[in-house]
Amino acid sequence: MKPVVSIGNQNFKSIRENHNFYVDKTAFIREWWENQDTVTLITRPRRFGKTLNMSMVEHFFSIQSKEDGKLFEGLEIWTEEKYRKIQGQYPVIFLSFASVKGDTYAEVREGIIQTILDLYAKYDYLRQGDALNEKEKAYFDYVNADMSNTIAAMALRRLSLCMNLYYGKKVLILLDEYDTPLQEAYIKGYWNELTSFMSGLFNYTFKTNPYMERGLLTGITRVRKESIFSDLNNLEIVTTTSGKYSTSFGFTEDEVASALQLFGLQEKQSEVKKWYDGFHFGTQTDIYNPWSITKYLDTGKFDSYWVNTSSNSLIGKLIQEGAPDIKIAMEDLLDGKSMETVIDEEIVFEQLENNSIAVWSLLLASGYLKVDKASADGAGGKYVLSLTNYEVKNMFRRMIQGWFGKATVKYNDFIKALLSDDVDYMNQYVNQVAMQTFSYFDAGKTPGEPEEPERFYHGFILGLMVELADQYRITSNRESGLGRYDIMLEPLDKGRLAYVIEFKVHKAGREKDLKETANNALRQIRERNYDVELLARGIEKSRIRYLGFAFAGKTVLIEQTLL
């Protein structure tokens, strides 16, 4: 009889007591314990079993779970006597920031404070008896909703002290989804305030805490050390490219095959692989997304389960507003190609808007990209990346098409007009799309800076053109002649037309109308000889089209000429 799949259940005890479907990951307990690292941070994509594994660790070690040894019977960790002896032998502090979200710093700080208050309420019994003196018992009164940042920063360390005195053993501290508030802070604009607060909390909890035996943190990203981990020189960081714990999160191919057999779905294995395989952790390939696998086992239907468990708003924002080269590379990835880039796994959120390496690094950490090949020099080296699987590819296709969902014109009509020299329809198309969709695009956080509106329009038009990647060599912001052109389309088939494109934002005080602005763009192409690269490649001047795009808010004018 096949077990019940308890969708969304991340409580180890509940799953085991109810005999729900479970893939044995208890080997993680042994690997983590024997590595003897003081503080470990493990990053994995969302919905990859991080919370369930943390619950498993809590129920294995916690003194309060001493009677839960039966939960581990029949699992790998229970085959070793030395681990059966240490089950239920340590005081454990387990907290999660998964639900700590908010539009302001005050809301997120309040969420973290409430999480700490809930812990103090849970362990209020520590005040009973003689293990703590009166001063130590008073800690519980200092920790309240109105406490200062200093008291809040020391709260977990003081709770560790109390538990250490009460039980006579050092404490294990487990923090799940540590970076959820940080991603909120980046999106909502209170990064500096929050990182200052969390840096103090992490320092007192994990660095200057003599009452902690070991610490374990999980999250999606490895945030730059200077942001919140500046004082933690005892931190072991395990990312998706690291060798440690490579099979502890997500399902291996053998585990998926066994699950499909259990549910009578073994004939679907090749299609399951196409949809949900593709994640690589360290040198371990063929890791499957556990959320999508469990949903498929439950429904028997293929769908984009994992990518639909969040809004993907940050990812969409970075691609939609990113530099033109990001859009070109994304179109290649959607076409089944790979890309080569340097990766910095220490995510610098402050650089995401201006640094394509930071964007690709985040996409890799989040599970949207996989490593096909890595250079031998390790960190800071180059990686060959591709989209993880069919599910991810579908998500990006829908995301890009959705940006034009408010427009009544077809997404690829602009390309047809461009290739047929129909400038009138190009103008009609772009103005219609601009009017209907530009309110859904962010032209930049600092629109007062001269280059920001032009960069936005540049990215928008380039987003329309990347569909030509199989017919043209598309380049952007490259040197040619006496300057840098905005976009150049060089045909792979020399019989096709080539294009040089320049963008100008209308300057009301200097230019009479959009026509003058567009002509100024064409004049810049001519005076700076932007076509010299195309001519050098053997393309005749008569086969080159020169386009000047003029923008003023949601109004666009395109002028074309033969120079």
C-alpha positions, -999 to +999 in steps of 0.1 A: +000+000+000+014+034-010+019+059+018+000+092+020+019+122+006+015+150+032+019+181+010+036+210+028+043+190+060+077+200+073+075+185+107+096+153+110+076+139+139+043+144+123+054+127+090+069+097+109+041+092+133+015+093+105+036+070+083+036+096+055+058+093+024+094+101+035+128+098+018+154+089+044+178+119+049+191+109+084+226+104+070+228+141+071+228+139+110+259+117+109+278+138+083+271+171+101+280+157+135+312+141+124+324+172+105+326+190+139+322+225+124+313+251+150+288+270+128+276+257+095+256+276+069+240+255+042+224+272+012+199+254-010+170+265-033+136+270-017+114+239-011+144+216-010+138+200+024+158+225+045+131+229+071+122+192+073+159+184+078+162+210+105+131+195+122+147+161+119+179+174+136+159+190+164+139+158+171+171+137+170+192+158+194+168+177+216+164+166+253+127+175+250+125+148+222+142+121+242+112+099+238+112+103+200+138+077+193+112+055+178+107+080+150+142+070+137+137+033+138+142+018+104+162+048+092+199+049+084+210+068+114+195+042+138+217+014+125+247+028+144+247+023+182+268+054+190+241+076+174+213+058+192+231+068+224+233+105+217+197+108+206+178+133+229+210+143+247+213+181+239+193+212+247+183+227+213+171+262+203+153+260+170+139+291+153+129+300+117+128+334+099+107+318+070+077+339+078+095+371+088+085+395+060+072+430+058+072+462+038+092+482+063+122+476+086+099+481+116+076+453+105+105+429+099+123+438+132+090+432+150+088+398+133+123+388+145+115+401+180+083+381+181+102+349+171+126+355+200+097+361+224+080+329+213+112+310+222+114+326+257+077+317+262+085+281+252+114+279+277+098+299+305+101+268+327+138+274+330+131+300+356+118+272+379+143+256+404+177+267+415+198+262+383+195+300+375+202+328+400+179+358+402+198+379+377+197+351+352+160+346+357+155+384+351+167+379+315+132+367+308+118+400+319+143+421+299+132+403+267+100+420+257+083+436+227+099+470+235+134+458+241+163+477+225+184+464+197+212+456+221+191+434+244+175+417+213+210+410+199+220+393+231+187+374+236+196+341+220+230+340+238+213+346+271+188+319+264+217+296+256+233+305+290+201+296+308+196+263+290+233+255+296+229+261+333+196+242+335+207+211+316+244+211+323+252+209+285+260+233+258+233+242+233+227+234+196+212+265+178+193+258+146+182+288+125+161+280+094+157+304+064+180+330+079+180+351+047+142+355+041+141+389+059+172+400+040+156+394+006+126+414+017+149+442+028+165+444-006+132+444-025+115+469-001+145+492+004+156+489+041+187+468+036+212+489+057+189+491+087+182+454+088+217+442+082+229+464+110+204+448+134+210+412+122+248+416+123+246+422+161+222+394+166+244+369+147+276+380+163+263+375+199+245+343+190+271+324+169+305+341+175+307+353+211+286+325+226+305+302+250+273+283+257+267+270+222+280+235+212+272+240+175+252+262+152+234+253+120+218+278+096+200+273+063+190+297+036+188+302-001+217+326-005+251+331+009+249+368+018+281+388+016+301+383+048+305+420+054+267+424+055+259+403+086+287+378+092+316+402+094+327+389+129+321+352+123+354+336+115+341+303+127+315+299+099+316+269+075+297+279+044+283+251+022+268+264-011+254+245-041+289+241-056+303+227-024+310+190-019+295+186+016+260+174+021+255+170-016+227+143-013+211+156+019+188+181+003+167+171-027+161+136-041+188+116-059+179+096-091+178+063-071+155+078-045+132+091-073+132+057-090+123+040-058+095+065-051+080+061-086+081+023-081+063+026-048+035+047-064+033+026-095+046+054-118+079+038-129+070+041-166+070+079-162+106+081-151+120+096-183+094+124-183+099+130-146+136+134-153+129+159-181+106+180-159+123+179-124+159+167-127+189+189-133+200+203-100+237+199-092+252+201-057+290+199-057+299+170-080+266+153-074+245+155-105+209+144-111+193+159-080+156+162-083+133+190-069+116+173-039+086+196-039+077+189-075+083+152-071+060+149-040+034+169-058+037+147-089+035+115-067+003+129-051-015+140-083+001+119-110+001+150-132+030+170-146+030+207-138+052+236-128+049+229-090+081+243-077+084+275-097+048+284-087+054+282-050+066+319-049+059+350-069+095+349-085+092+387-082+129+393-074+140+371-103+116+388-127+127+423-115+164+415-121+158+402-156+132+428-166+153+458-154+187+443-159+214+453-184+208+443-221+234+415-220+213+397-194+183+397-218+204+384-246+219+356-225+185+347-211+172+342-247+201+319-254+194+300-222+157+296-232+169+284-266+186+255-249+221+270-250+246+275-222+265+305-210+299+311-195+303+335-166+323+342-135+303+333-103+305+350-069+286+329-045+289+356-018+257+374-030+260+412-028+224+424-029+235+460-033+251+451-066+222+432-082+210+461-102+243+469-118+263+437-119+253+408-142+277+384-123+257+391-091+224+383-110+238+350-125+251+341-090+217+346-075+200+326-102+224+297-096+220+298-058+182+299-062+181+268-084+171+284-117+205+277-133+227+246-130+265+242-134+274+222-165+311+227-161+334+245-137+369+258-141+396+241-120+405+272-100+373+270-079+359+301-063+360+331-085+365+309-116+343+306-146+313+284-148+292+271-178+256+274-168+223+264-183+186+264-173+180+237-147+151+218-163+119+220-183+099+233-154+123+263-150+123+270-187+085+271-188+085+296-159+108+320-177+089+318-209+056+326-191+073+354-172+087+371-203+054+368-222+036+380-192+054+414-193+035+420-226+003+404-213-015+438-210-008+446-247-033+436-274-006+432-300+013+399-306+047+396-289+067+389-322+049+414-345+077+439-339+102+415-353+081+409-384+078+447-390+116+452-384+126+425-410+101+438-436+112+474-433+077+484-421+087+515-401+051+527-399+039+495-382+070+495-359+059+529-347+024+517-342+034+486-324+059+502-300+036+530-291+007+506-284+029+484-262+044+514-245+010+528-236-003+495-224+027+481-205+052+507-195+033+513-163+044+477-154+080+484-160+102+503-135+124+528-154+149+528-125+151+538-089+169+570-097+152+584-128+167+618-123+200+604-135+204+611-173+212+575-183+184+558-164+154+564-188+176+556-218+188+524-202+152+514-195+140+519-231+172+503-244+164+472-223+128+472-234+135+472-271+163+447-268+139+424-250+117+425-281+147+417-304+163+388-286+140+365-304+163+370-334+192+354-316+191+324-340+193+347-370+215+375-359+246+382-338+231+407-313+255+430-296+249+460-273+270+489-260+301+478-280+328+501-294+327+507-331+340+537-350+343+567-327+320+555-299+297+529-285+265+520-304+233+510-285+223+479-305+238+462-336+222+432-354+247+414-376+230+388-398+244+353-396+233+350-433+250+378-451+220+380-475+199+395-448+197+431-437+219+444-409+208+470-383+224+498-362+201+513-336+205+543-313+182+555-285+176+591-274+154+604-247+137+637-257+152+668-241+123+692-241+145+723-235+168+716-264+148+697-290+116+709-307+099+675-310+105+637-311+114+639-348+144+661-340+154+637-312+152+607-336+172+626-362+198+634-336+201+597-329+206+590-366+232+619-368+251+603-340+253+570-358+266+587-389+291+611-373+306+583-351+307+557-378+289+530-358+287+509-390+324+505-394+323+470-378+296+458-401+314+471-432+346+454-420+328+421-419+318+425-456+283+437-453+274+462-480+263+496-469+231+492-489+222+462-467+224+482-435+194+499-419+199+527-394+172+533-368+169+562-344+145+557-315+132+588-297+113+584-264+093+608-243+074+591-215+051+565-231+055+581-266+079+567-291+091+577-326+112+556-348+130+571-378+149+550-404+174+560-430+201+547-454+233+565-447 
